[in-house]
Amino acid sequence: MIKGKTTSGFEFEVDERMLKDMRFVRVFRAWQKNNFAEADVLDYILGEAGARKLEDHLADKDGFVDCDKVAGEIGEILDIVSEKDSKVKN
């Protein structure tokens, strides 16, 4: 498991094996083709409970969650996991 923290302050823990899991590849590819699959990527990476935690973390004062902010967090999480995973292997 890899733990990390995004620049917005969101703390997460993910299994580094997910980057090489074919199911992740499929949901990520779907997201690249269609932005509506972003929720599937988020649920896959963090699980449903973790995804809701991130959404609560990013919600504005009216309770709305900006999709662009979510996409940024996903990218940052993937970058952190990739970097830490490569350091573990070296």
C-alpha positions as CSV (number, residue, x, y, z in Angstrom):
1,M,0.0,0.0,0.0
2,I,1.1,3.5,-0.8
3,K,0.1,6.4,1.3
4,G,0.2,10.0,0.1
5,K,-1.1,13.5,0.3
6,T,-2.1,15.8,-2.5
7,T,-1.3,19.5,-2.6
8,S,-4.9,20.2,-1.6
9,G,-4.3,18.2,1.6
10,F,-6.3,15.1,0.7
11,E,-4.7,12.0,2.3
12,F,-5.1,8.7,0.6
13,E,-3.9,5.1,0.6
14,V,-3.9,2.9,-2.5
15,D,-2.6,-0.4,-3.6
16,E,0.3,0.2,-6.0
17,R,-0.7,-3.0,-7.9
18,M,-3.7,-1.1,-9.3
19,L,-1.5,0.6,-11.9
20,K,-0.9,-2.7,-13.6
21,D,-4.4,-4.1,-13.1
22,M,-6.2,-4.6,-16.4
23,R,-9.5,-3.4,-14.9
24,F,-7.7,-0.1,-14.1
25,V,-6.4,0.1,-17.7
26,R,-10.0,-0.3,-18.9
27,V,-11.6,2.4,-16.7
28,F,-8.7,4.7,-17.4
29,R,-9.0,4.2,-21.2
30,A,-12.7,4.8,-20.9
31,W,-12.0,8.1,-19.1
32,Q,-9.7,9.2,-21.8
33,K,-12.4,8.7,-24.4
34,N,-15.3,10.0,-22.3
35,N,-15.0,12.4,-19.3
36,F,-18.1,10.8,-17.7
37,A,-16.0,7.8,-16.8
38,E,-14.1,9.9,-14.3
39,A,-16.3,8.7,-11.5
40,D,-15.4,5.1,-12.4
41,V,-11.7,5.8,-12.3
42,L,-12.1,7.6,-8.9
43,D,-14.1,4.7,-7.5
44,Y,-11.5,2.2,-8.8
45,I,-8.5,4.0,-7.3
46,L,-10.0,5.0,-3.9
47,G,-13.0,2.7,-3.6
48,E,-16.5,4.1,-3.1
49,A,-15.9,5.3,0.4
50,G,-12.5,7.0,-0.5
51,A,-14.1,8.6,-3.5
52,R,-16.8,10.1,-1.4
53,K,-14.2,11.3,1.1
54,L,-12.4,13.1,-1.7
55,E,-15.6,14.6,-3.0
56,D,-16.4,15.9,0.5
57,H,-12.8,17.3,0.7
58,L,-13.2,19.1,-2.6
59,A,-16.8,20.3,-2.2
60,D,-17.4,24.1,-2.3
61,K,-19.5,25.9,0.3
62,D,-22.6,25.0,-1.5
63,G,-21.7,21.3,-1.7
64,F,-20.8,21.2,-5.4
65,V,-17.7,19.2,-6.5
66,D,-15.9,20.6,-9.6
67,C,-15.0,17.8,-12.0
68,D,-11.8,19.6,-13.1
69,K,-10.6,19.6,-9.4
70,V,-11.4,15.9,-9.2
71,A,-9.5,15.2,-12.4
72,G,-6.5,17.1,-11.0
73,E,-6.6,15.1,-7.8
74,I,-6.7,11.8,-9.8
75,G,-3.7,12.9,-11.8
76,E,-1.8,13.9,-8.7
77,I,-2.7,10.6,-6.9
78,L,-1.5,8.6,-9.9
79,D,1.7,10.6,-10.2
80,I,2.4,10.1,-6.4
81,V,1.7,6.4,-6.6
82,S,3.8,5.9,-9.8
83,E,6.7,7.8,-8.2
84,K,6.6,5.9,-4.9
85,D,6.2,2.6,-6.7
86,S,9.2,3.2,-8.9
87,K,11.3,4.2,-5.8
88,V,10.3,0.9,-4.0
89,K,11.4,-1.1,-7.0
90,N,14.8,0.6,-7.4
